[in-house]
Amino acid sequence: QVQLVESGGALVQPGGSLRLSCAASGGSIFSTYVMGWYRQAPGKQRDLVATITRTRSTSYADFVKGRFTISRDNAKNTVYLQMNSLKPEGTAVYYCGAGAGATVNYWGQGTQVTVSS
C-alpha cells in the first residue's frame, strides 16, 4: 500500500509562484510509477494537470503549459509541481496520484492552493 502526502499549498497572489511536493511511502517501487498532479475546484470535476513517467517523460494540460513544471526525485520518493504565473482560476485542491499506468491507484489527501489578491 502506497501513501502519498502533499504539501506546499498556500495563498498566493496572481502572478506568483508555488512549489508543491508529494512524498510517497509504503512501497518499494516508486521509481516505476507514473506520477501525476490533479486539481479540483469547488463544484467542479477533478482535472489532470501534469504527469511524469518513470523515464521522466512529461505531459501537461493545455491550461498550464509553459507555466508549470513536474519533476521527480526517485531517491527521495518525491514528485514536485513548480507553478509559476499563477492565475485566480488555478484556485483548487491539488492532488497527487500514482499508478502503474494510465489508471491512478493511489491518491493523496490534497493541498489547498488559493490564488487571490
C-alpha positions, 0 to 999 in steps of 0.5 A, a space after each residue: 500500500 502506497 501513501 502519498 502526502 502533499 504539501 506546499 499549498 498556500 495563498 498566493 497572489 496572481 502572478 506568483 509562484 508555488 512549489 508543491 511536493 508529494 512524498 510517497 511511502 509504503 512501497 518499494 517501487 516508486 521509481 516505476 510509477 507514473 506520477 501525476 498532479 490533479 486539481 479540483 475546484 469547488 463544484 467542479 470535476 477533478 482535472 489532470 494537470 501534469 504527469 511524469 513517467 518513470 523515464 521522466 517523460 512529461 505531459 501537461 494540460 493545455 491550461 498550464 503549459 509553459 507555466 508549470 513544471 513536474 519533476 521527480 526525485 526517485 531517491 527521495 520518493 518525491 514528485 514536485 509541481 513548480 507553478 509559476 504565473 499563477 492565475 485566480 482560476 488555478 484556485 483548487 485542491 491539488 492532488 497527487 496520484 500514482 499508478 502503474 499506468 494510465 489508471 491512478 491507484 493511489 491518491 493523496 489527501 490534497 493541498 489547498 492552493 488559493 490564488 487571490 489578491 
